[in-house]
Amino acid sequence: LWITHWYPNEQWAKTITTKSLQALEELWQQGDFRESLNHRLAFREFGTSIGVQVNDQANEAWKNRVNEIHNLWLPHLYKRDKDISPVMFCTSLRPGVVSRHYLQ
């Protein structure tokens, strides 16, 4: 979702965005984001949260979900993948710095 937001008018980006958002919604509804932390990766979830925050096609429901993801992982940032998870967390807190709109 992050990469596609750079090319909002290109057909390939529209297709990937639509399919990605559908897949994410399915994963959310199936409970993948409620699994035990032993079966989840903070890095992956922060990447997801960055994508839905910068991509204009993501729906409002994801704003609350992003907050849930942040709140869940905050106490666990340094337990696994401690070299990259905190960086991704910070980026997810301020995704505008990796947005195509940042320098406009």
C-alpha positions in Angstrom: 0.0 0.0 0.0 2.9 2.3 0.7 4.5 1.9 -2.7 1.1 2.2 -4.6 0.3 5.5 -3.0 3.1 7.0 -5.0 1.3 6.1 -8.2 -2.4 6.6 -7.5 -3.4 7.1 -11.2 -1.6 4.0 -12.5 -3.7 0.9 -13.2 -1.2 -1.5 -11.6 -1.3 0.6 -8.4 -5.1 0.7 -8.3 -5.3 -3.0 -8.8 -2.7 -3.8 -6.1 -4.3 -1.3 -3.7 -7.8 -2.8 -4.1 -6.5 -6.4 -3.7 -4.3 -5.4 -0.7 -7.1 -3.7 1.1 -9.5 -6.6 0.5 -6.9 -9.1 1.8 -6.2 -6.9 4.8 -9.9 -6.7 5.6 -10.2 -10.4 5.3 -7.2 -10.9 7.6 -8.7 -8.5 10.1 -12.1 -10.2 10.1 -10.5 -13.7 10.4 -8.8 -12.6 13.5 -5.2 -12.6 12.3 -4.6 -9.4 14.1 -5.8 -10.9 17.4 -3.5 -13.9 17.3 -1.0 -14.5 20.0 2.1 -12.2 19.7 4.1 -15.4 19.2 2.5 -15.8 15.8 2.8 -12.1 14.7 5.5 -9.8 13.7 5.6 -6.2 14.8 7.6 -5.2 11.7 5.0 -6.6 9.4 2.1 -4.9 11.3 3.9 -1.6 11.4 4.5 -1.8 7.7 0.8 -2.5 7.2 -0.1 0.5 9.4 2.2 2.8 7.5 0.6 1.7 4.2 -3.0 2.2 5.3 -2.2 5.6 6.8 -0.6 7.0 3.7 -2.9 5.4 1.1 -6.0 7.5 0.6 -8.0 4.4 -0.4 -7.8 2.9 3.1 -11.1 3.3 5.0 -11.7 5.1 8.3 -11.9 1.8 10.2 -8.1 1.4 9.8 -7.4 4.6 11.8 -8.8 2.9 14.9 -7.1 -0.4 14.0 -3.7 1.4 13.6 -4.1 2.7 17.2 -4.9 -0.8 18.4 -1.8 -2.1 16.7 0.3 0.7 18.3 -1.1 0.1 21.7 -0.6 -3.6 21.5 3.0 -3.6 20.4 4.3 -0.6 22.5 5.1 -2.7 25.6 6.8 -5.4 23.4 9.0 -3.3 21.0 12.3 -4.6 22.4 11.4 -8.3 22.9 11.9 -9.5 19.3 13.5 -7.9 16.2 14.6 -5.0 18.5 16.8 -3.6 15.8 14.0 -2.7 13.4 10.7 -2.9 15.2 11.2 0.4 17.1 12.2 2.2 13.9 9.1 0.9 12.1 7.0 1.8 15.2 8.3 5.4 15.0 7.6 5.6 11.3 4.1 4.3 11.8 3.5 7.0 14.4 4.6 9.7 11.9 3.9 8.1 8.5 3.8 11.5 6.8 7.6 11.5 6.5 7.4 8.6 4.1 4.4 10.0 2.2 4.5 11.4 -1.3 2.8 14.5 0.2 5.6 15.2 2.7 7.5 17.7 0.6 4.5 19.4 -1.0 
